[in-house]
Amino acid sequence: MENTKNYGVWIIGLALLAFSAIFFLSAESFSKQGSYVEVKGLSEKIVKADTAIWAINFEVKSNNVDSLYADIEKNVTTIKTFLKEKGFEESEINVAPVYTYQDTYKEALFRYNSTTQLSLYTKKVDAVKVASKETLSLVKKGIVMNQNSVSFEFSDINSVKPEMLAEALKNAKDTAQKIAQESGSSLGGLRRGNQGVFDITDKDPGSPEYKKIRLVSTLSFLIK
């Protein structure tokens, strides 16, 4: 009976020893996996926009529907002619549906009012930059513009994406290497990475056709 009890104690003791060994090895492995440094890598690049969007809105007011229609048609033709003279194609010009409303106020100066929007979507960025400064001629021809704005966009992000990602990774790794050296450790492999978002803004107010692309990637490296 005594031998049976001793045998049971031995079994329990061995089980506890095995459990302790497994726990120790797991804890050591977890500790090694948990030793890492998280850093950020920055990449910035200046590029030229590859697309321009030019919006021109104008108003026409009249007390006669036929006169209103004629003036709208004349203004659309005038603006299209102006754009074509500046080197743009008919296919690049779009005319939105005309918005009209009646002013029923008894002392209103004009009964019929309208707003028309034309937009130019083109890859001719330089031509837009020049032509957009020469719209005074449209005013001289009686076109009342309530919007005359140009926006520039850079759409080919894939052309710079690999280079910027590589630069952000290199900068992050260099920072991590310095931290590891200062702590008396050596840098291991990449543990985890977050690419980040490509942020595109104007380079400066005076040259909106140039864009600054900024990427901040967050990366974790193992420390040994």
C-alpha positions as CSV (number, residue, x, y, z in Angstrom):
1,M,0.0,0.0,0.0
2,E,2.9,2.3,0.9
3,N,4.6,1.5,-2.4
4,T,1.5,2.5,-4.3
5,K,1.4,5.9,-2.5
6,N,5.1,6.5,-3.3
7,Y,4.5,5.6,-6.9
8,G,1.6,8.1,-7.1
9,V,3.8,10.8,-5.6
10,W,6.5,10.1,-8.1
11,I,4.0,10.4,-11.0
12,I,2.7,13.7,-9.7
13,G,6.2,15.0,-9.2
14,L,7.3,14.1,-12.7
15,A,4.2,15.6,-14.2
16,L,4.8,18.9,-12.3
17,L,8.4,18.9,-13.5
18,A,7.4,18.3,-17.1
19,F,4.8,21.1,-16.9
20,S,7.4,23.5,-15.3
21,A,9.9,22.7,-18.1
22,I,7.3,23.4,-20.8
23,F,6.1,26.6,-19.2
24,F,9.7,27.8,-18.9
25,L,10.5,27.1,-22.5
26,S,7.2,28.8,-23.6
27,A,7.9,31.8,-21.4
28,E,11.4,32.1,-22.8
29,S,10.1,31.9,-26.4
30,F,7.4,34.5,-25.6
31,S,10.0,36.8,-24.1
32,K,12.2,36.6,-27.2
33,Q,9.2,37.3,-29.4
34,G,8.2,40.2,-27.2
35,S,11.6,41.9,-27.4
36,Y,11.1,44.3,-30.3
37,V,11.4,48.0,-31.2
38,E,8.7,49.9,-33.0
39,V,9.8,52.7,-35.3
40,K,8.5,55.0,-38.0
41,G,10.0,55.5,-41.4
42,L,9.4,58.6,-43.4
43,S,9.5,59.2,-47.2
44,E,8.6,62.4,-49.0
45,K,8.6,63.1,-52.7
46,I,7.7,66.1,-54.9
47,V,5.9,65.3,-58.1
48,K,4.1,67.2,-60.8
49,A,0.3,66.7,-61.2
50,D,-0.8,64.7,-64.2
51,T,-4.4,65.9,-64.3
52,A,-6.2,69.2,-64.2
53,I,-9.9,69.9,-63.5
54,W,-11.2,73.3,-64.4
55,A,-14.7,74.4,-63.3
56,I,-16.4,77.4,-64.7
57,N,-19.9,78.4,-63.6
58,F,-21.8,81.3,-64.9
59,E,-25.2,83.0,-64.2
60,V,-27.8,84.3,-66.6
61,K,-30.9,86.3,-65.6
62,S,-33.8,87.4,-67.7
63,N,-37.5,88.2,-67.7
64,N,-38.0,86.2,-70.9
65,V,-37.5,82.5,-71.2
66,D,-36.4,82.7,-74.9
67,S,-33.8,85.4,-74.0
68,L,-32.6,83.3,-71.1
69,Y,-32.1,80.2,-73.3
70,A,-30.3,82.3,-76.0
71,D,-27.9,83.9,-73.5
72,I,-27.0,80.5,-71.9
73,E,-26.3,79.0,-75.3
74,K,-24.2,82.0,-76.4
75,N,-22.2,81.8,-73.2
76,V,-21.6,78.1,-73.5
77,T,-20.4,78.6,-77.1
78,T,-18.1,81.5,-76.0
79,I,-16.5,79.5,-73.2
80,K,-16.0,76.4,-75.4
81,T,-14.4,78.6,-78.1
82,F,-12.1,80.1,-75.6
83,L,-11.0,76.7,-74.3
84,K,-10.4,75.3,-77.8
85,E,-8.4,78.4,-78.7
86,K,-6.2,77.5,-75.7
87,G,-5.5,74.1,-77.1
88,F,-8.2,71.9,-75.5
89,E,-10.4,69.4,-77.3
90,E,-14.2,69.2,-77.4
91,S,-14.0,65.8,-75.7
92,E,-12.3,67.3,-72.7
93,I,-15.2,69.8,-72.1
94,N,-18.3,68.8,-70.3
95,V,-21.5,70.8,-69.7
96,A,-23.6,70.0,-66.7
97,P,-27.5,70.2,-66.8
98,V,-28.6,73.8,-66.5
99,Y,-30.1,74.8,-63.2
100,T,-33.0,77.3,-63.5
101,Y,-35.5,78.8,-61.1
102,Q,-38.2,81.4,-61.1
103,D,-38.2,84.3,-58.6
104,T,-41.8,85.0,-57.8
105,Y,-41.1,87.9,-55.5
106,K,-43.1,90.8,-56.9
107,E,-40.2,93.2,-56.8
108,A,-37.6,90.9,-58.2
109,L,-35.5,92.4,-61.0
110,F,-35.5,89.1,-62.9
111,R,-38.1,86.4,-63.0
112,Y,-35.9,83.7,-64.5
113,N,-32.5,82.8,-63.2
114,S,-30.0,80.1,-64.2
115,T,-26.7,78.7,-63.3
116,T,-24.6,76.7,-65.8
117,Q,-21.4,74.7,-65.1
118,L,-18.8,73.7,-67.6
119,S,-15.8,71.6,-66.6
120,L,-12.6,70.7,-68.3
121,Y,-10.9,67.4,-67.5
122,T,-7.5,67.2,-69.1
123,K,-3.9,65.9,-68.9
124,K,-2.6,69.2,-70.2
125,V,-1.6,70.6,-66.9
126,D,0.7,73.4,-68.1
127,A,-1.9,74.6,-70.6
128,V,-4.5,74.9,-67.9
129,K,-2.1,76.8,-65.6
130,V,-1.6,79.4,-68.4
131,A,-5.2,79.6,-69.7
132,S,-6.8,80.0,-66.3
133,K,-5.0,83.3,-65.9
134,E,-6.5,84.7,-69.1
135,T,-10.3,84.5,-68.4
136,L,-10.7,88.3,-68.2
137,S,-11.6,88.1,-71.9
138,L,-14.7,86.1,-70.9
139,V,-15.7,88.8,-68.5
140,K,-15.3,91.4,-71.3
141,K,-17.8,89.3,-73.3
142,G,-20.4,89.6,-70.7
143,I,-20.0,86.3,-68.9
144,V,-20.7,86.6,-65.2
145,M,-18.7,83.8,-63.6
146,N,-19.6,82.9,-60.0
147,Q,-16.9,80.1,-60.0
148,N,-13.7,79.9,-61.9
149,S,-11.5,77.3,-60.1
150,V,-8.8,74.8,-61.1
151,S,-7.6,71.8,-59.1
152,F,-4.6,69.7,-59.9
153,E,-4.3,66.0,-59.1
154,F,-1.6,63.3,-59.2
155,S,-3.3,60.0,-60.1
156,D,-0.3,57.7,-60.9
157,I,0.6,56.8,-57.3
158,N,1.8,53.4,-58.4
159,S,4.7,54.9,-60.3
160,V,6.3,56.2,-57.0
161,K,4.9,53.7,-54.5
162,P,7.7,51.0,-54.6
163,E,10.4,53.7,-54.3
164,M,8.8,55.4,-51.4
165,L,8.0,52.2,-49.6
166,A,11.6,51.1,-49.9
167,E,12.9,54.5,-48.6
168,A,10.5,54.4,-45.6
169,L,11.6,50.9,-44.8
170,K,15.3,51.9,-45.0
171,N,14.8,54.9,-42.8
172,A,12.8,52.9,-40.2
173,K,15.5,50.1,-40.2
174,D,18.3,52.7,-39.8
175,T,16.5,54.1,-36.8
176,A,15.9,50.7,-35.3
177,Q,19.5,49.8,-35.8
178,K,20.7,52.8,-33.8
179,I,18.3,52.0,-31.0
180,A,19.5,48.4,-30.9
181,Q,23.1,49.5,-30.8
182,E,22.5,52.0,-28.0
183,S,20.8,49.3,-25.9
184,G,23.6,46.8,-26.5
185,S,21.5,44.5,-28.6
186,S,21.5,43.4,-32.2
187,L,18.7,44.0,-34.7
188,G,16.7,41.0,-35.8
189,G,14.2,40.6,-38.6
190,L,11.0,42.5,-39.3
191,R,8.3,41.5,-36.8
192,R,5.4,43.5,-38.1
193,G,4.8,46.3,-40.5
194,N,2.1,48.9,-41.3
195,Q,2.6,50.5,-44.7
196,G,0.8,53.7,-43.8
197,V,-1.2,56.1,-46.0
198,F,0.1,58.1,-48.9
199,D,-0.8,61.7,-48.1
200,I,-0.9,64.1,-51.1
201,T,-0.9,67.9,-50.6
202,D,0.0,71.0,-52.6
203,K,3.7,71.7,-52.5
204,D,2.9,75.4,-51.8
205,P,0.1,77.9,-52.5
206,G,1.9,79.4,-55.5
207,S,2.4,76.2,-57.4
208,P,-0.5,73.9,-56.8
209,E,0.4,71.8,-59.9
210,Y,3.3,70.4,-57.8
211,K,2.3,67.9,-55.1
212,K,4.1,66.7,-52.0
213,I,3.6,63.0,-51.3
214,R,4.3,61.9,-47.8
215,L,4.4,58.4,-46.4
216,V,4.9,57.4,-42.8
217,S,5.3,53.6,-42.3
218,T,5.2,52.0,-38.8
219,L,7.5,48.9,-38.5
220,S,8.5,46.6,-35.7
221,F,11.9,44.8,-35.6
222,L,12.9,42.0,-33.3
223,I,15.8,42.7,-30.8
224,K,18.3,40.0,-30.0
